[in-house]
Amino acid sequence: MAYLQLQDIRKSFDDAHIIKGVDLEINKGEFIVFVGPSGCGKSTLLRLVAGLEPVTSGKVLLDGRDITYAPSGKRGLAMVFQSYALYPHMTVYDNMSFALRLAGVPKAEIKTKVEHAARQLNLAQYLERTPKELSGGQRQRVAIGRAIVRSPKVFLFDEPLSNLDAALRGNTRVEIHKLHVALGATTIYVTHDQVEAMTLADRVVVLRDGLIEQVGSPLDLYDRPASQFVAQFIGMPSMNMVAAGAIPSFAAQTGGRLPGDGFLGVRPEGLHVYPGHGAGVPGRVDLIESLGNDTLIHVDVGGVQLIARQNERTPLRVGDDVGVELNPAVLHLFNREGRALAA
């Protein structure tokens, strides 16, 4: 039996239907990431699980208990917010211990829990500081520590890294992963950043317009997207999409499986660009992005914009004539509604 179950969860604000019927089962100890574009409902869904918003209909079950209408403080969950939500006048120790003091936990137990969490988060030397004396990354770790000391059944993270710079975001992402492994906790994490989703999740839940578009492991979603939406949302750069009639020689390599009104998809690493017109479909280089370990080559093929990724540096320049070939073994086919066709 699943540890956390969402059964036909719906949420409306007057005539605006935000969550339109979500069913999801989460196993104990899983790291689940909700991902999707702005406005897809991922943060709202998290707040419904947390009890910060009432559901319009549906059920939330935790470890066999119906918590749909339980107060947020009685659900056995702990939430880490994007804004940190720390008390500016309190020390790190007081911020981390506040919920325990309100619950009447003995002082000695509070001290043990806070100091243990501080050691896990490399905050032991900062316990007497106030939030204004800390960096953004340290403040976020304090917010995480405040959740840890409560020993919740489920951790909820609402875009916790979006206020950090790129380098610090990467470091903190690694820390969150290590912490999850060490605690063995069940975690739901909301982000719009697909890199966070791909690197942190056991399973990714892709949301679109208040509904689940696809659920699966990061590589399942990358290798076997159920729709054009997932195919282009997961992966950076996103999957190249070519209408069936736009590049006939590409469509011919599908063996007649591509409908005339369908779309062919290929990841950037599935395209190969050669100097001159000796191989493949003729095109012209529009842009080259040299990323050090990778090179992204933007090519115009008869008015169709494609991006190829290669692991080596290129002598090509903008404006060069090239030939473009695709690897037929890694093609994705979609019908006109954008749903994946069986291989």
Buried (B, 14 or more C-beta within 10 A) or exposed (E): EBBBBBBEBBBBEEEEBBBBBBEBBBEBBBBBBBBBEEEBBBBBBBBBBBBBBEBBEBBBBBBEEEBBEBEBEEBBBBBBBBEBEBEEEBBBBBBBBBBBEEEEBEEEEBEEBBBBBBEBBEBBEBBEBBBEEBEBBBBBBBBBBBBBBBEBBBBBBBBBBBBBEEEBBBEBBEBBBEBBEEBEBBBBBBBBBBEBBBBBBBBBBBBBBBBBBBBBBBEBBBEBBBBBBBBBBBBEBBBBBBBBEBBEEBBEBBEEBBBEEBBBBBBBBBBBBEBEEEBBBBBBBBEBEEEEEBBBBBBBBEEBBBBBBBEEEBEBEEEBEBBBBBEEEEBBBBBEEBEBBEE
